[in-house]
Amino acid sequence: MQDFTRRSLLQGGTALAAAGALTGPALLDFAKAWAQASPWKAEPGAKLTVMRWKRFVPAEDDAFNAMVAAFKTATGTEMNVFSESFEDVQPKASVAANTGSGLDLAWGLHTLPQLFPAQVLQLNDVADYLGKKYGGWTEAAAVTCKQGNNWLGIPVATIGGYMTYRKSSVEKAGFKDFPKDFPGFLEMCKALKKNNTPAGFPLGHASGDANAWLHWILWGHGAYTVDKDNKVIINSPETVKALEYCKALSETFIPGVASWNDSSNNKAFLSGELHCTANGISIYVAAKDDPTKKELTEDTYHALWPVGPIGKPTELQLCVPILAFKFTKYPNAAKAFIAFMLEKENYDKWLMGARGYLTHTLNAYDNSPVWTADPKNQVFSQASKRALPASGIGTPGEKAATAIADFLVVDMFANYATGAKDAKTAIAETERQLKRIYR
């Protein structure tokens, strides 16, 4: 657990300075002025314990830590922050929700606030304040965090995931441009395998990456777990087609994807073993920061997800909402911190620090400098606007959140693609699990 002091604020750091972030006295002056004018005044003696996901871009973490330190100094709130892997955030948040202790705030993934709606502090006032000030929220982000008219969390950002590929390998495979539809994408992956420059996407329990690409395939074929009335409809001809397409793709992949987690494709791409995957911008940033990977950096490009048979984007992007637990002793401090995070003086610079890894969910940040700082960042600027909510066409809520957290769609595809089960069995098993959740 990390305790934030004035010293950590004043140290700043070269990464933040390079990103143009407020650091040191300038950040502290803004934080003090903001705290004086804020609608939420931290309670005397406030102490907040905050869990967040482990960063993939160091400068994002630097910007976040500087922001936390400034908030602590300006408001007098003790801030204890610790990080967990993508895979561990939800289980640890669930423990806190069930025991009513341990955390005040949890910054997690997908529809985390929907998993325990009765245990979270409603944040309507924070959402209204930020939405009115910064041009409104993107649709999928708002839907992800709302239950009816109530905000269960605040969608801090989207970790946009897009196709990341070696341009030279794709061109050698016979594709001048990255494919824009499912048939073209499959043909490209076959050609990449033939040239020993394979693609690879996780079939293991990768909370971000596996859920993203497998829901993309499911939805792209017009198949969904539930309909608009939350009736389970996974057992359909469209699901069978999605499974068959996935299996054909998986046969072109690099070995080992069945056990991949969220960091596996990063490592494989950076080592030169992998030539096409879907990921946040972190692969490109890591290559860019490594002087030994200049050639890889220049050869790495990004593309939008190809569109499936239904003819429109079907992207599950990784929303990263923050929630405050109802049992916190310091609700005003919690609300103040969340609002402080997304103020322009912080957020624009935080986006720059994240270098394209985080995509804004408030429309006013469409023109953030990060999206033109490097032409290869631009694709990621669209992540929040192109995304569907994690519930697909169904209603976001605790049930949809449970289906995501339990990897039901991921396991269905993995079981069929690896040959563990035939299509009928894989679908029937998933149907039973979904009906238990949606009963």
Stockholm file with secondary structure:
# STOCKHOLM 1.0

chainA/1-439         MQDFTRRSLLQGGTALAAAGALTGPALLDFAKAWAQASPWKAEPGAKLTVMRWKRFVPAEDDAFNAMVAAFKTATGTEMNVFSESFEDVQPKASVAANTGSGLDLAWGLHTLPQLFPAQVLQLNDVADYLGKKYGGWTEAAAVTCKQGNNWLGIPVATIGGYMTYRKSSVEKAGFKDFPKDFPGFLEMCKALKKNNTPAGFPLGHASGDANAWLHWILWGHGAYTVDKDNKVIINSPETVKALEYCKALSETFIPGVASWNDSSNNKAFLSGELHCTANGISIYVAAKDDPTKKELTEDTYHALWPVGPIGKPTELQLCVPILAFKFTKYPNAAKAFIAFMLEKENYDKWLMGARGYLTHTLNAYDNSPVWTADPKNQVFSQASKRALPASGIGTPGEKAATAIADFLVVDMFANYATGAKDAKTAIAETERQLKRIYR
#=GR chainA/1-439 SS CEECCHHHHHHCCHHHHHHTCCCHHHHHHHHHHHHHHCSSCCCTTCEEEEEEECCSSHHHHHHHHHHHHHHHHHHCCEEEEEEECHHHHHHHHHHHHHHTCSCSEEECSTTGGGGSGGGBCCCHHHHHHHHHHTTCBCHHHHHHHEETTEESSEEEEEECCEEEEEHHHHHHTTCSSCCCBHHHHHHHHHHHHHTTCCBCCCCSCCTTHHHHHHHHHHHHTTCCSBCTTCCBCCSSHHHHHHHHHHHHHHTTBCTTGGGCCTTHHHHHHHTTSCSEEEECTHHHHHHHTCGGGHHHHHHEEEECCCBCTTSSCCBCCEEEEEEEBTTCSCHHHHHHHHHHHTSHHHHHHHHHHHTTSSBCSBGGGGGCTHHHHSGGGGGGGGHHHHBCCTTTTSCCSHHHHHHHHTTHHHHHHHHHHTTSSCHHHHHHHHHHHHHHHCC
#=GC SS_cons         CEECCHHHHHHCCHHHHHHTCCCHHHHHHHHHHHHHHCSSCCCTTCEEEEEEECCSSHHHHHHHHHHHHHHHHHHCCEEEEEEECHHHHHHHHHHHHHHTCSCSEEECSTTGGGGSGGGBCCCHHHHHHHHHHTTCBCHHHHHHHEETTEESSEEEEEECCEEEEEHHHHHHTTCSSCCCBHHHHHHHHHHHHHTTCCBCCCCSCCTTHHHHHHHHHHHHTTCCSBCTTCCBCCSSHHHHHHHHHHHHHHTTBCTTGGGCCTTHHHHHHHTTSCSEEEECTHHHHHHHTCGGGHHHHHHEEEECCCBCTTSSCCBCCEEEEEEEBTTCSCHHHHHHHHHHHTSHHHHHHHHHHHTTSSBCSBGGGGGCTHHHHSGGGGGGGGHHHHBCCTTTTSCCSHHHHHHHHTTHHHHHHHHHHTTSSCHHHHHHHHHHHHHHHCC
//
